[in-house]
Amino acid sequence: METSRDDYLESTRDLFLERRFFLIRASWCFLLHQPARDCILCTQSRGFLSLMNLSLIPEELRPSAEKVRAAERITEADALQLYRCKDLNALGILATAVRERKNGNYATYILNRYINYSNVCILSCQFCAFAARKRDAHAFELAIDEITAAVQDALVLGITEVHMVGGLHPTLKKDWYLKLLQSVRALDPDLIIKAFTAIEIRHLAHRILKTSIADTLATLRDAGLGALTGGGAEIFDAEVRDELCRGKESAEEWLEVHRIWHGMGGRSTATMLYGHVETLAHRVDHLRQLRDLQDETGGFTGFVPFAFEPQTEILAHVKRASAVEQLRNLAVSRIYLDNFDHLTAYWVSMSLPLAQIALSYGVDDLHGTIMEEKIFHMAGAKTPQEQTVTTLEHVIIEAGRVPVQRDSFYRHLGFREPCRSLPRATPQAELACV
């Protein structure tokens, strides 16, 4: 019987995933000197493992590999060397060793709903295709009733988090923001409201509430704020920020907001927007500043890097980061950020198929159902607006991992053991939320 092209491609992909999983799982088991009790490779293939040693790691990366095996911190010079490494598989092996040590074989996702309440903004960041002036044709501003209706619909579907960010709106008042938080919290007191970037907090403090950042955060928390988002970090270097987002907060100001929030017992995520005008040294410096603040506060729950979408006229000449570069950045981040427990592959930016592969490059989280996202899609992203639980679990299981639903703080809420026979995801699965 003649084999169709689609069947051939699918069987080839399955074989690739199986062999890749074998090599990476075997490699990290050996690196850690910790054979997994549930790993058939460890229990039946010790002869193969003894032959591997560190032979899959290039000579120049052996010092970093030894540090990974000993659970020691790598330096900025080590990180820069990792970034320059062309051996993507070696990076995957090292990153997977770190991921396994921290999170075992679990891969998480969250049931969440994204809401961008407005894109009206007083800033004009060079890279941003989302922001608008009030009179621009693509400007929008949701009413609180519209927002609560969307959240109510999503609660029926089981979400545990609503994620809300917007532009620096010139006319919305203090009462509007407080009523927004209070109205959403009233729908379900257990729902985590993860909202506002550091620059939004500074905008609210200085222009709207006209009080200190600490007092602003306390007021928002009393109204229902449960966690801060990590947006707006971009790249911390001052010259890069001047070229990318002139007029936005400085790195020190971004870090200050999160430091204060962490000091109040709050938690937040950290991000990096890469693949534009920055150098590899700029990326390492960005990671260093995040690691330093995490050493100080321990308040970051996870790291979420994403590639730049070059759709604005000013930066249209920038070539989008390749799949290899995105995987390399995730792997180096996982190896360097030893005090971050979790690394998320943001499928909205990188696509779900690539996010699935990223599970072999240090990633332990695929973010969430999202349901609606505007910032990256207005910048040109072609990924779906949402994912289903079925689809997220399918890609996790297919990658050889155990899917687990998490909450906003990466705590496990429930998991399903992977079955031997994987269900085939339907074409509609990426386009509708269940």
Number of C-alpha atoms within 10 A of each C-alpha: 3 4 7 9 9 9 10 11 11 12 12 12 12 14 12 12 17 14 12 16 15 14 17 22 23 23 26 24 20 21 21 19 11 11 18 16 9 8 13 14 20 19 11 10 12 15 10 12 18 10 9 16 12 18 11 16 19 14 10 12 18 14 12 21 25 16 14 22 18 12 15 12 15 18 13 15 11 19 23 17 15 24 22 11 15 13 15 16 19 23 30 27 26 29 29 29 29 27 27 18 16 16 15 15 15 21 27 29 24 26 26 29 24 24 21 19 18 20 24 23 19 16 18 16 18 16 22 22 21 22 25 21 18 17 9 10 8 13 15 17 15 12 12 17 12 12 17 18 13 15 23 15 12 21 19 9 14 12 21 19 26 23 19 20 20 21 23 21 22 15 11 11 13 15 10 12 16 17 14 18 22 17 17 24 19 12 14 13 11 11 22 22 24 24 28 22 23 24 20 19 24 25 20 25 19 14 15 19 18 14 14 13 21 16 13 19 23 15 14 20 18 13 18 24 22 22 22 27 20 24 22 22 24 23 28 25 17 15 14 17 22 14 15 21 21 17 12 17 19 20 18 11 15 21 19 16 20 26 21 15 23 21 15 14 10 18 23 25 21 25 21 22 19 22 23 21 15 19 14 16 15 19 23 22 18 19 23 17 15 23 19 13 17 20 14 12 17 18 22 26 19 22 26 22 23 24 20 24 26 22 19 16 10 13 17 13 11 15 12 17 19 12 16 11 16 22 27 26 23 25 31 24 26 29 30 23 22 20 19 23 18 25 26 26 29 19 23 25 20 23 16 21 10 17 26 23 18 27 30 27 34 29 31 29 30 27 25 26 26 24 19 16 16 17 18 20 18 16 17 15 19 13 16 18 20 21 25 20 19 16 24 26 24 20 22 25 23 20 20 19 21 20 26 23 22 21 20 26 16 18 13 15 11 11 15 11 10 16 10 8 8 11 12 11 14 10 9 11 16 20 16 16 19 15
